[in-house]
Amino acid sequence: MIRAVLLDLDNTLLENDMEQFIPAYLEVLGRFIADHYPPDAFIRHLMRATDAMMANNGSERTNQEVFDAVFFPAIGRTREEMEPLFEEFYATCFPMLQSLTRPVRIARPLVEWLFRQGFQVAIATNALFPRSAIDQRLAWAGVPVEEFPYHLITSYEVMHASKPHPAFFAEVARMLGRAPEECIMVGDDWKMDIRPARQVGMQTFWIADRKASRPADEPPPDGQGELADFARWMLRWQEGGQI
């Protein structure tokens, strides 16, 4: 019985080529920080701290705490000193990156339908960004937090693991109060979304071309196709009385 739907964000609800987005993000951040700190060193320390978050595999520390422990000693500043700058960046500069993205047309009607049907809906994006950056991308996708009462958004402030660690998905299920078997993970990345979600017992829907090939030695996802295909898949299962 599916009770909770976990939705990846980038390239699931929002078209966002990360090979373009991340370099542009770092460029904008570097320009912004240049008046306060040498940008090359700042970005280098930022990436080291991000790597530390990506290694977080269900520790007692949130991803933000892991980030802070690496980043702030390296730049010789405290979070309290830097927080106003971070807030200014996400309020004034991060929105410029919206032009690199495009909403997936079916995203809003799908999310509306899931809430109407009583499912728990979680935004299960990799927890490497602060909540502000995730909220903005949800707005770009046409599914803003002001209009949808998501049961969980996996920002770096709240999560104790990151993708592709199975601990990330196990924590999401615990935070929703669900067994993994009651959850379905919907995402575009086999390594980051599908494989680890399956490892903890979740059902999965792979946002990928129907002709895309999974690793030969791994079982198939429960469904595969575009986000619109997932919407039809859920409707068929519901009509069959199985969820």
N, C-alpha and C positions, 0 to 999 in steps of 0.2 A: 504494500500500500504506500503510494507516494504521498507524503504530507508536506514536504519542503522542496522547493525548487531553488537551486543554487545557480545563479547566472554570472558567468564571467562578463567583464565589461568591454575591454578593448578587443575589437574584431569579433565580438559576439553581439552586443547591443549597439556598439559604436564602431564604425569603420575607422581604423586608426593604424596606419602603417608605422610600427614602432621603429623601423629602421630609418624613418624620416623624423618621427616625433621625438625620440630620445636625443639625437644630436641637436635638433632645434631647441629642445628644452634646455639642454646644457649651454647652448650658445646664448640664449636669452638670459639664463641665470648668470652666466659669466659676465655679460655686459652689465647686468644689474648690480652685481656684487663688486665690480671693479673699483668703485669709489670707496669701498670699505675694507677690501682684502684682495691680495693678488689673485686674480681669477684662475690661473692655471693651477696654483697650489690648492685653492679652494675646491675646484672640481676634482683634483686628484684625491684629496681626502674624502670628499663626498662619495666617490666611487668605491674607495676602500670600505667606508662605513656601509655602503649599500651591499657590498659583497658579504660583510658580516651579517647583515640582515638575511640575505639569501641562504646563509649557512645555518640560520636559527631553526632548530628542529624540535620545537616543543619545549624550550627551556622555561625556567621560571620568569624570565625577563620578556617583556613585550619587545616587538621589533623596534619600537622607538627607543626603548632603554638600551638595546643592543647598539643601535645607531649612535646614540648619545655617548656611550662609553668609548667608542672609537673616534668619532668625529670631533667633538669639542676639545678634548685634550690635544688633538693634533693641530688644531688651529689656534689654540691658546685663548679661547673664549668660552664663556658659559652659555648654556641655552637661554638663560634669562637675558643676557646681553644681546643675543642674536634673534630671539623670538620676534621682536617687533619688525626686524628686517624680513624674516621669513613671511610674516603676515602681510607685509607690504608687497612682497614679490608675488604671492599667490593672489592678492587682490588686484594688482595693477598690471603685472606682466604675464602671468600664466594664461589669462584669457586670450592673449594674442595667438596662442597655439590652436585655438578652436578652428581656424581656417584650414588646418591640416587634417581635420576629421570630418566625418559625415555620418549623420544618424542612419541606422538601419531602419527602413520604413516600417517593418512589422513590429519593432521593439515596443512602442507605446501600446498598440492594441493588445499585444501579447501580455504585457505586464498588467494592464487593466483587467484582462480576462482572468489571469492567475489570482489576482486579489478577489475578484468577484466570486471565484470558485472556492475561496477559503484556504488556498494554499499559503503556507509560510513562504515568503520570498526573500532570499538573501542575495546581496551583491557580493559574489565571491571572487573579487579581483585580487591579484597578488598584493600582499600587504606591505608595499614598499613606499607608498606615498602617504602624506598626511590626509586627514579626512577632507580638508578643503579642496585638494586637487581631485579627489574622487567625486565629491559633490558637483564640482564644475563639469566634469566629464559626463556625469549622469544627466546634467542639464543639457549638455550638447547633444546627448543621445535622445533627448525629448522625454526623459523619464525622471524628472527632478525630485529630489527628496521632499520638496515642499508639497508635492502632490501625491506621493506614494509613501505609505508608512512601512518602509522596509523593516523586516524583523532583524536584520543584521547587515552591516556594511563593513567589510574586512579591511579597515585602515590599519596603518602601522601603530596607531595608538592602542589598539585593543587586542591584536593578534600576537601569539607567542610562537609562531612558526610562519614560514613562507612556502610558496609553491617552489619546487614540486614535491616537497616533503609530505608524505601521507599524514603526518601530524597536523598539518594545516587543515585538512578535510575532517579529520577526527575532531579537532577543536571546534570547527564550524558546527558539526552535528551536535556536540555537547552544548554549545551556546544556544542552539535552537531548541534544545531539550528533545532531540530526536535520535533514534537509532540510525546509523548510517544507511540501513536497508530502507528507511523511510524517505531517503533523500535521492534526488537526481541532480547530477552536475551537468551543466550545459556550458560547453566551452570549445574554443577553436584549436587549442594546442594539445596534441596528444600527450606530450611529455609533462606539461605543466598541469593539465586539467584532467584528462581522461584516465591515464595510467594510475596516478596516485589516488584518485577518487575510487576507482575500481578496487584498489588494494585495501581500502578500508571497508569495502562492502556496499558502496553507493552504486545506484544505477547511473548510466552516463548517456549523454547525447552529444555526439561529436559534430561541431559546426565545421563541416568540410564538404567539398564536392563529393557527390555520391561515388565517383570513380576513384577518389583518393584512397591510397593503400595504407593500411595500418602496418606496424611491424609484424612480420610473418609469424613470429613465435608468440603473439599475444592474442587473446580472444577478442572478438568484435565488440564494439559498443552496443548498447541497447538500441540506439538509433543513430542515423547519420544523415546530414544534409544541411540546407540553409536554415536560418532561424524560422522562416515560414514553414519549413518542413517539420520543425520541432512543434510548432503550434498545432499543425494537423495531427502529428503523432500523439500529442497530449489529448486532443479532442477524441481521436479514435479510441484511445485507451479508456477515457472516461465514459464514452458511450458504451464500451464493452463491460462497464461495471467493475473494472479491475483496479481503479484508483479512487 
